[in-house]
Amino acid sequence: MEELDRRALLRRAGLVAGAGVLAGLAGCDPDPAGNGRGTGPAGQTAGAAGQGAGPGGWAGVRGQFELDPGKRHFAAFVLASHPRPVAEAIEQHRRGLQADTDGYLEDHGQRLDRQARTAAADYLGGDRGQVVFTRSTTDGLGLLYGGLRLRPGQEVVTTTHDFYSTHEALRLRAERTGARLRRITLYEDPAAVTTGRLVAAVRRGLDPRTRVLAQTWVHSGTGVKLPMAEICAAVADHNRGRAPADRVLVCADAVHALGVEPEAVPDLGCDFLVAGCHKWLFGPRGTGVVWGRREAWAEVTGTVPSFSGAGIGAWIEGRKPAGPRPALFEPGGYHAYEHRWALAEAFRFHLDLGKRAVADRTRALATRLKDGLAGIPGVRLVTPRDPELSAGIVCLEVAGRNPGELVADLRRQGILASATPYAEPYLRLGPSIVTSEEDVDAAVAAIRGLA
Ligand SMILES: Cc1ncc(COP(=O)(O)O)c(C=O)c1O
C-alpha cells in the first residue's frame, strides 16, 4: 500500500520519467513496517539439524565453486568466489537487467529485494526490517561510526586489535566532529587468551563516558575470536542503572564470523553488527549488511541519502523524513542489483548446509591445521588452539621468515594463503567449506618444508 502511494506521489510530482526508476527505488526499501519476519529460525542450527553437507558431502559443496581445482584455497575468504546457485542467480538477474533494465526492475525489483532481506533475516535472526544492505564491511562501519549519536563528553572505545576499517572510520569521525576516541588492549599474547581475561579487559576499558564499544568479533590479525555473548553480558551489567542515553552500545565488525559462527545475532546481545557478505559467507562480491537491534536504530542517523519511500516522499513534500530508521540509514542510489538480489541464494546456501554444520566443518579443519602446525619446529601458532576462542582464521609465524615471502613460496606450491595486513604481519590461512582434510595436510607439509 505504502508502495502504491509512493508511486502515485512520485508520478504526480513528475519527478521521474519511467516506471523503472520507481521500481528501482522500491527495490531499495528495507521492510518499512519492520515486521517481515523470515520464514526460518535463524538462530538455530536448523539447517543444522538438516542436511549438513548433503549427499555429495563436503567434496560436493566444493564442487559447486568454480575455484581452480589445481589449487588449495586458504585465502578464499579474503574475497569470495561464490557457489553455483549464487552465480546462477547473478547471471539470471544480469540478463534481465541487460535486456530491459526498467522492465526487470519494475516487474521483479520489489520481490527480489524482499527475498534477499528475508533470507538475511532467516540467517541472522530477528526480522528483515532490522537489516540494511551495504557494499562491504568497510561501507557499513563508515556509515555506522560516522552516524552514531554522541553527546558532548561521550567517547568511543575501540581496541588495538581492530582492522583498519574500524580505526579509520573512527578517525574520520573524530576528525569531522571532534569525537573522543580511546583504544584499549585486550591481550598481549593472542595464543594465550582466555574468556575470563578478555571479558575483564573489556570491563576495565569502560568508563562512565563510554557510549560506544567498537570491536571486531574475529580478529583478522591474530585469529582471536572474542567471546561476544560474554562481552555483551558484561556490558549489560555495566549499563545496569544507567540512563538509556548513557548506556554503552556494543558494535561489532563480524566479517570473519558471518558464515562461520552459528549463533543467532539477536542472542549475542550486541546493538549493531556489521559484515561484508563476500568473505566467509561466499556471497556476491560487493555486498554487506548492517544488523541493528530494534531500539538501537534510533541512535544512528544516515550519511548517504536513502532511496526509501519515507526519504523521497518527505523530500517531495518538503518535510523532514520520518519513518523506520534502518530504511533511512540504508544508502540509496541504484545498485549492482544482480549481486544484491543474489544474497538470497547466498544465505540460503548456508541455511541449507546448516549453520552448525558449516561451523563444525570450519572448526574441524582449523583444528586439524593448528594441530599439524603445532608440531613443527620454528613455527609459532599465533591463533588460540581453543575453538571457543578462534574461528576459521589461523595465523602463524615461521622463525626468520617474512610472511609475504612465505605466501609467495606457498603459492608456487599451489597453496593459496595470505599475509595479515597489520603492523605486525603473520602468515594467515583460512580453512573453510572450500578446503578439505587433504588440503590441510598438504599445507602443513608445505609449511614444514619452509620452516
Ligand atoms: C576485520 C576486517 N574487517 C573488514 C575488512 C574489509 O572487509 P570488506 O571488504 O567487506 O570491507 C577486513 C579485510 O578485508 C577485515 O579483516
The ligand as an ORCA input file, in Angstrom:
! r2SCAN-3c Opt
* xyz 0 1
  C      38.283     -7.396     10.285
  C      38.069     -6.908      8.893
  N      37.084     -6.025      8.647
  C      36.843     -5.557      7.417
  C      37.608     -5.965      6.349
  C      37.254     -5.413      5.000
  O      36.117     -6.090      4.531
  P      35.236     -5.501      3.356
  O      35.910     -5.815      2.089
  O      33.919     -6.246      3.429
  O      35.085     -4.065      3.594
  C      38.647     -6.884      6.546
  C      39.529     -7.383      5.472
  O      39.349     -7.295      4.318
  C      38.885     -7.356      7.853
  O      39.871     -8.221      8.093
*
